[in-house]
């Protein structure tokens, strides 16, 4: 398996969940590179699994100095960067989502900082280190296309990510750097444990399974396989677009 042989990658939030699934799929296709995250324990565990060709770099994607450090260290270690996966985002620890009558300005800023602003500046900080012809993959969400109770801010941020990929692609055309969005649906990761009480976890997962046309939740490896395609030369003619890896959740209705 060598679709990414000799390619150097950076995966933000690569220490668990979807990010780790992407890093592992990259490794299986011959890539080397770096994963980042805020939790050093899970970072170290992830690197043990990925092996010697990956390094871990602790950092917070909402911190400009941490972003600069990520790309500088990766470049110093490997001499180039061919693919960037802007994956870090999602639920902000300790900051509840809610309807517009309950969300504070501080809560709003926390979600936009993590899910939109950090993506923009992750790309910006990577540019001095990225190869011409590199692939940038922004991780979106099927939530960008579907309203759900209490999810307006998160959904809006992910909708903006889809638009961002288009605009950044135009900005980076002179360097032949492609920017695309990869949007997961419901993926079976530890994030469910952050937002759903343990006693309701199985029920909530089953609800997602029931409305997903393929009849199951996605796995991190499903997103990893799609990311491999976008990072590889096989997707050289795909620029500024979105791939939905959601089991049909967005585009196929199960209503009878």
N, C-alpha and C positions, 0 to 999 in steps of 0.2 A: 504494500500500500504506500504510494509515494506521490500523491497529488500535490503535497506541500513540501516535497523534499527540498532541503536547503533553504527553505523560507523561514525567516525570523518573525515571530509574532509577539504581540502584547495583548493580553486579555485582562481588562480591568474587572475587578470582582471575580477573579478566576479561582477563588479559594473554595467555592461551594456552589451548589445548585446549578443553574444554567451556565454560569461562567466556567465552572469546573468541567461540565459536560462538553463545552466548546474546547477548552484547553486539552482535554483528553482526546477528543476527536482529532484535533490538530496534531497531537503527538503521534497518534496512530497512523497518520498520513505523512509522517516524516518531518514535521515542523519542530523547531526549537524556539526558545524565547522566554518570556517573563509573564508571571501572573501577579496581580496586585490585590490588595484587600486590607481592611483595617484590623482583622483578627489574626494575630501572628500564629496562634495555635493552629487554626484551620489552614493558614497559609503553609505552614511547615508540613502539616499532614498531607496537603494536596501535592506539594513538591515531592514528597517521598513516593507518592504513587506515580507521578509523572516521570520521575527519574532525573538523571544527571543533566539532561539537555534543557531543563527548565530551571529558572531561578525565581525566587519569590522576593517581592519588593513591598514592604509594608507602606501603606499610604492611604490618604483620604482624597477621593477625586474632587471634593469641593475645596481643596487646598491647592493653590497654584504652585507653591513650592514643592509639594509632594508630587504633583504631576510632572514638573520639570525634572525632579529626581528620578522618576520612573523611566523616562525616556533616555535620560543621560546615562543611567546605569545599564540599561539594556543595550544601548549603542556601544558603550565601553566594553561590555562583555562579548557582544556578537558582531559588532562592526557595521550593522545595518538593521533596518526594520522594514519588513515587506508587507505586513498586515497588522491592522489594529482593530480590535473588537471593543467597542465602547459599550460595555455590558453593565457596569456598576450602576445601580439605581434601585427603584422599587419602593418598598415600605420604609419610612423613616422611623427608626427605633424610638419608641416613647412619644411619637407625635401622631395623634389619632386623625384619621380621615373622618369626614362627616358631610352633612348637607350644608348649604351656603349659610344658613342661619346659625351654625355652630362653629364654623372654622374661623380661627383668628388670622390676622395678617401674618403673624409669626409662623403659624402652621403652614399657610400658603407659601411663604418664602422658603421654608424648609423643603417642601416637596418640589418646588420649581428649581431650587438650587441643586438638589440631588438628581433630578430626572431630566432637566433641560439645560440649565446653565453649565453644569459640570460636563455634559456631553460636548457642548460647543467649545469649551476651553480645553478639554482633553484633546480634541482634534487640533486646536490651535497650537498647543504646547508640543504636539508630536511632529509638527511640520518640519522643523529643522533637521529631524532625524529620520524621517520617512524617505524611502527610496522613491524616485520618480516611477510611476507605474504601480504604486502600492494600492492595496485594497483596504478601505475603511468600512467596517460594518457597525452600524448603529443598531442597538437592540431596542426595538419598539415594543408594541403589545397589541394584541387584538382589542384591548380596552380602548384603543384610539378610535375604534369603529362602533363600539357598543356602549351605551349608557348603562350604568349600574348604580344602585343606591349608594350615596356617599363617596363616589369615585370620580366626581367631576374634575377635581384638580389633577389627579393622576392621569386620567384619560386625556385631558387637555394637553398635558406635558408630552404624552406619548404621541398624540396627533401632531404636535409641533416637531417632534423628532422626524416624522415622515417628511414633513416639509423641509426640515433642516437638511436632510440628505440630498434633496434636490438642489437647494441653494449652494451647499458646499461643493457638490459635484461641479457646478458651473464655475465656482471660484477656482477649483483645482484642475480644471481641464488643461491648462497650459503644462501641468506636470504629469498629465495622464493618470492622476490619482482618482480612482473610482470610489464613490461613496454610495452605499445602499443601506436600506433598513431591513432587518430581519425581525419579524413580529411573532412571538410565541402566543399561543392560546393558553389554556390551563395546563400547566406543567407540574408534575408531582415533585415538589422540592420542599425543603424545610420551611419555606416562607409561610406555608399554611399554618404552621404552629405559632407564628407571630401574630396572626390576625384572627384566628379561630380558637375558641376554648377546646381543650383536648377532648372533652366528652362529645363535642359536636364535629370533630375532625372527619370522621368516617362519613357522616351524613353529608357534610359540605362537599367532600370529594365526589361522593356519589351523585350529587346534584350536577356537578360539572360533567361527569361521565354521561349522565342522562341527556344533556343538551349538546354534547359533542358528537357530530354525525358518525365518526369512526368508532364510537363506543368505548373510548378509553381516554384517560388523561395522557398527555404527552410525557416523554422522558427527556431529561437533559441531553441524552445522546441524540434524540430526534433533532433538537436545535443544533447540536454539534455537527451533525451530518450536513445540514443546510448551510451552516457557517463555512464548512470546508469548501463547499461549492463556490460560495461568494468570495472566499479568499484565494481560490485557485485560478489558474489561467483559463479554466473551462467557462468562466463567467465573464470573460474579457469584454463582451459586447453588452453587458448589463451595467447600466449607470443610472444613478438617481432614482431607483425604483424600490418597491417594497415586496418582499417575499413573506407571505403569511404561512407560518408553520403552526396551524391551529386545529388540525383534524377536521376542517370544514366548518368550524364554529362561526366564522364571520359570514361566509358566502353561501352556506347551505342551511335551509331552515328545516327543522323537524316537525314544525306545526302541521297538524292534520286538519 
